[in-house]
Amino acid sequence: MWDLVSVGLTGVGLIAGSSRESKAFVSDVDRLEGYLPNELADLADNRLESLILLARDLVVHGWVLSAWAGMLCTATATAAARLGSGHLPVAGRKCPVAGRSQAFSG
């Protein structure tokens, strides 16, 4: 029971944090786009390097958000398994639906 509560609280924390982080990420990308001139050749080397480093940091931030989404999916699947029968659907040839889809393939 306490495991389920723990998984639920983890999910709530991820949802609450991901919304705020996603908005900050979009804002940062908009800010980066605003820094770019119409012609990139007009940028000084040190300014171009600063923009590249900012873009790199945004890519890392995007991967962090992606990892949070994966953790949220895992927490949801774990909660579903503990609330249900304990069996999760299987992808691939062992999936019951996979055998039926071959009948429709022509």
C-alpha positions, 0 to 999 in steps of 0.5 A, a space after each residue: 500500500 505504501 509503495 503505491 502511495 509513494 509511486 503516486 506522490 512521485 507522479 504528482 511531483 513529476 507532473 507539477 514540476 514538468 509543467 513549470 519546467 516546460 514553460 521555462 524551456 519554451 521561454 528560453 528557446 524563444 529568448 534564444 531565437 530573439 537573440 539571433 540576427 537576420 544574417 548569422 554572418 554578422 555575428 562576432 565569433 564570441 557572440 556566436 560561441 555564446 549562442 552555441 553554448 546557450 543552445 547546447 544548454 537548452 538541448 540538455 534541458 530538453 533531455 531532462 524534460 524527456 527523462 521526466 516524461 519517461 519517469 512519469 510513464 514508468 510511475 503510471 505503469 507501476 501504479 497500474 500494475 499494482 492496482 490491477 492484476 500485476 500483468 502489463 501488456 506485452 509488445 511484439 509477437 507475444 501480444 494477443 493483438 499481434 496474432 489478430 493483426 496478421 489476419 487483416 494484413 491480406 
